[in-house]
């Protein structure tokens, strides 16, 4: 049964990431902006306010976090309270920001972008190498999201939330190369399916997709078929990630942003963090090598 573990009316909860060393879950509120650390053993949900919108984070081998923020890629030291810029791949377009991201198992950090205020297909997916060089891998998206990698490192999944589609690509873990784009799945708002938002992959190679405005997380088989639906008591479901000591707990973030008050009155847990045991294990989240 799904459980609300942190009742927190976040604007846009996102990017849950399990730290096995600390046995804790880091997650963010993009627009607060803030980073949180939830400890399941104590129930504590610690908060660090950020100076600007933060779209995604990942743990670093050397400690601290790497992040995709409004001003580009940054390093974050939560205890010192510092944010150190690395590079802004879209410095020429102040109307965009970095959004969803994660590390691959070669230690690179990937983050995609989106236009903040209007629907423009200017979103791209960037790859930050451990030497801090930055490379554009894909472009032409309305809202880059849903990034995940198959267990064998041969497939990269990537969603365009506003385009209501998830794509699969052949992925070269050695070079970071991406090619052979094909449609993995689409959603239909007329059927109440919502739009594909953040995602993760389990040890069986299935893709778990959070559905914005869909009240659910959907598990897709490697061929794209829907094989399971986890209902969430909130409409705007933003991302999911595996955590817990056995990586068998699915953590789910949600949002309140853009919802009218009369709608939120029927969703008292909107913006909260949820957890549910799903009977399958996830994969350890890689760390940034830079």
C-alpha positions in Angstrom: 0.0 0.0 0.0 1.3 3.4 -0.9 2.3 5.6 2.1 2.9 9.3 2.5 6.3 9.5 4.2 6.8 13.3 4.1 3.7 15.6 4.1 5.2 18.6 2.4 3.3 20.9 0.1 6.2 21.4 -2.4 5.8 23.3 -5.5 7.4 20.7 -7.7 9.0 17.8 -5.8 11.5 16.0 -8.1 14.6 14.0 -8.4 14.5 11.5 -5.5 17.9 9.8 -5.2 18.9 7.1 -2.7 22.2 7.3 -0.9 23.1 3.8 0.4 25.9 5.1 2.6 23.6 7.4 4.5 20.6 5.2 4.1 18.7 8.3 3.2 16.8 9.8 0.2 17.8 13.2 -1.3 15.1 15.0 -3.3 14.3 18.5 -4.4 11.6 21.2 -4.8 12.5 22.9 -8.1 10.7 26.2 -7.4 11.1 26.6 -3.6 14.0 26.2 -4.4 15.3 23.6 -2.0 17.1 20.3 -1.5 15.8 17.8 1.1 17.2 14.7 2.8 14.7 12.2 4.1 15.8 9.7 6.7 13.4 6.7 6.8 14.7 5.5 10.1 13.9 8.7 12.0 11.4 10.4 9.7 13.5 13.6 9.6 13.3 15.6 6.4 16.1 18.1 6.5 16.0 21.2 4.2 18.6 23.3 2.5 17.4 26.4 0.6 19.0 27.1 -2.8 19.7 30.4 -4.5 18.0 29.5 -7.7 15.8 26.9 -9.3 17.4 23.4 -9.2 16.1 20.9 -11.7 18.2 17.8 -10.8 20.9 16.5 -8.6 23.3 13.5 -8.3 25.8 12.4 -5.7 29.5 12.9 -6.3 32.4 10.4 -5.8 34.3 13.1 -4.0 31.4 14.2 -1.8 28.6 16.7 -2.2 26.3 17.0 -5.2 26.4 17.9 -8.8 23.3 19.7 -10.1 21.5 21.1 -13.1 20.2 24.5 -12.1 18.8 27.6 -13.7 22.3 28.9 -14.4 23.7 25.6 -15.7 25.7 22.8 -14.1 27.0 23.4 -10.6 28.6 21.7 -7.6 26.8 21.9 -4.3 28.2 21.5 -0.8 25.2 21.4 1.5 27.1 21.6 4.7 29.3 24.5 3.6 26.3 26.2 1.9 28.2 26.7 -1.3 27.1 26.5 -5.0 30.0 26.5 -7.4 29.2 27.1 -11.2 30.7 24.7 -13.7 29.3 25.6 -17.1 26.0 27.0 -18.5 25.3 25.2 -21.8 22.4 27.6 -22.6 23.9 30.9 -21.5 22.5 32.5 -24.7 18.9 31.8 -23.9 17.7 33.1 -20.5 14.3 31.6 -21.1 15.5 28.1 -20.5 16.8 26.1 -17.5 18.1 22.6 -16.8 15.6 20.1 -15.7 15.6 16.3 -15.2 19.0 14.6 -14.9 21.1 11.7 -13.6 24.4 9.9 -13.8 25.3 7.0 -16.1 27.5 4.1 -14.9 30.6 5.7 -16.4 30.3 8.6 -14.0 28.9 11.2 -16.4 26.1 13.6 -15.3 23.3 14.1 -17.8 20.7 16.8 -17.6 18.1 18.1 -20.1 16.7 21.6 -20.6 13.3 23.2 -21.2 11.8 26.6 -22.0 10.4 27.9 -18.7 7.4 30.0 -19.8 6.3 28.9 -23.3 6.1 25.8 -25.5 9.2 26.1 -27.7 11.1 23.0 -28.9 14.4 24.3 -27.7 15.0 21.7 -25.0 18.2 19.6 -25.3 20.0 16.9 -23.4 23.6 17.5 -22.2 26.3 15.3 -21.0 28.8 16.6 -18.4 32.0 14.5 -18.5 34.2 13.9 -15.4 36.7 16.4 -16.9 33.8 19.0 -16.7 33.6 19.3 -20.5 30.0 19.6 -21.7 28.5 18.1 -24.8 25.0 18.4 -26.4 23.7 14.9 -27.1 20.1 15.5 -28.3 17.8 18.5 -29.0 14.4 19.6 -30.3 12.4 18.9 -27.2 9.7 20.9 -25.5 10.6 19.6 -22.0 13.5 17.2 -21.5 12.6 14.6 -18.9 12.4 10.9 -18.0 16.1 10.1 -18.4 17.1 6.5 -17.5 19.5 3.8 -18.6 18.9 0.1 -19.1 20.7 -2.3 -16.8 23.1 -3.5 -19.6 24.0 0.2 -20.5 22.8 -0.4 -24.1 19.7 1.8 -24.0 19.1 5.4 -23.0 15.5 6.4 -22.3 14.4 10.0 -22.6 11.0 11.7 -22.4 9.5 14.9 -23.8 6.8 15.6 -21.2 5.0 18.2 -23.2 5.3 16.1 -26.3 3.7 13.2 -24.3 6.3 10.7 -25.6 9.2 8.6 -24.4 11.9 7.6 -26.8 14.6 4.9 -26.6 18.1 5.3 -28.1 21.1 3.0 -28.6 23.6 4.0 -26.0 27.4 3.6 -26.0 28.6 3.6 -22.4 32.2 3.9 -23.4 31.8 7.1 -25.5 28.5 8.5 -24.2 27.2 8.3 -27.8 23.5 8.2 -28.5 21.9 7.1 -31.8 18.9 5.3 -33.4 16.0 7.2 -31.9 12.7 5.3 -31.8 9.4 5.7 -30.0 9.1 3.8 -26.8 5.6 4.9 -25.6 3.1 7.7 -25.8 0.3 8.9 -23.5 -3.2 10.1 -24.3 -4.6 12.9 -22.1 -8.1 12.1 -23.3 -7.8 8.8 -21.5 -6.5 10.4 -18.3 -3.1 8.9 -18.7 -1.2 12.1 -18.0 2.1 13.0 -19.4 5.5 11.1 -19.0 7.6 12.9 -16.4 10.6 11.6 -14.4 11.4 7.9 -14.5 13.7 5.1 -13.4 14.6 1.5 -14.5 14.5 -1.6 -12.3 16.8 -4.6 -12.3 14.6 -6.5 -14.7 15.0 -3.7 -17.3 11.5 -2.3 -16.9 10.9 1.5 -17.2 8.9 3.2 -14.4 7.3 6.4 -15.6 5.7 9.0 -13.3 2.7 10.6 -15.0 2.1 14.3 -14.6 -1.7 14.8 -14.3 -2.1 11.1 -14.5 -2.4 10.1 -10.8 -0.1 7.2 -11.3 3.3 5.6 -11.9 3.4 3.2 -14.8 5.8 0.2 -15.3 6.6 -0.5 -18.9 8.2 -3.8 -20.1 11.4 -3.3 -22.2 9.2 -3.5 -25.4 7.1 -0.6 -24.1 4.0 -2.5 -23.0 2.3 -1.3 -19.8 2.5 -4.1 -17.3 1.7 -2.4 -14.0 0.1 0.8 -12.7 0.7 2.2 -9.2 -2.1 4.6 -8.2 -1.0 7.8 -6.4 -3.5 9.9 -4.4 -2.2 13.1 -6.2 -2.7 14.2 -9.8 0.7 15.7 -10.5 3.1 12.8 -10.1 6.6 14.0 -11.0 9.3 11.3 -10.6 10.1 8.0 -9.0 13.2 6.2 -7.7 14.2 3.0 -5.9 15.6 3.2 -2.4 15.7 1.4 0.9 18.4 -1.0 2.1 17.3 -3.6 -0.5 16.4 -1.1 -3.2 12.8 -2.5 -3.2 11.0 0.7 -2.1 9.7 3.0 -4.8 9.8 6.6 -3.7 7.5 9.0 -5.6 7.6 12.8 -5.7 4.6 15.0 -6.5 3.7 18.7 -7.0 1.2 21.4 -6.4 2.5 23.9 -9.0 -0.1 25.3 -11.4 -3.1 23.6 -9.6 -6.0 25.8 -8.7 -7.0 26.0 -5.0 -10.3 24.2 -5.6 -8.5 21.3 -7.1 -5.8 21.1 -4.4 -8.6 21.1 -1.7 -9.4 17.6 -3.0 -5.7 16.5 -2.9 -4.5 17.3 0.7 -1.3 15.3 0.1 -0.3 17.1 -3.1 3.4 18.0 -3.1 4.2 15.2 -0.6 6.8 12.4 -0.9 5.3 8.8 -1.1 6.8 5.3 -0.8 5.5 1.9 -1.8 7.0 -1.6 -1.9 6.6 -2.9 -5.4 8.1 -6.4 -5.2 11.0 -5.7 -7.5 14.4 -4.2 -6.9 15.9 -1.1 -8.5 19.5 -0.4 -9.5 22.1 1.5 -7.4 22.3 5.1 -8.5 25.8 5.9 -10.0 27.8 8.9 -8.7 29.4 11.7 -10.7 33.1 11.0 -11.2 34.2 14.6 -11.5 
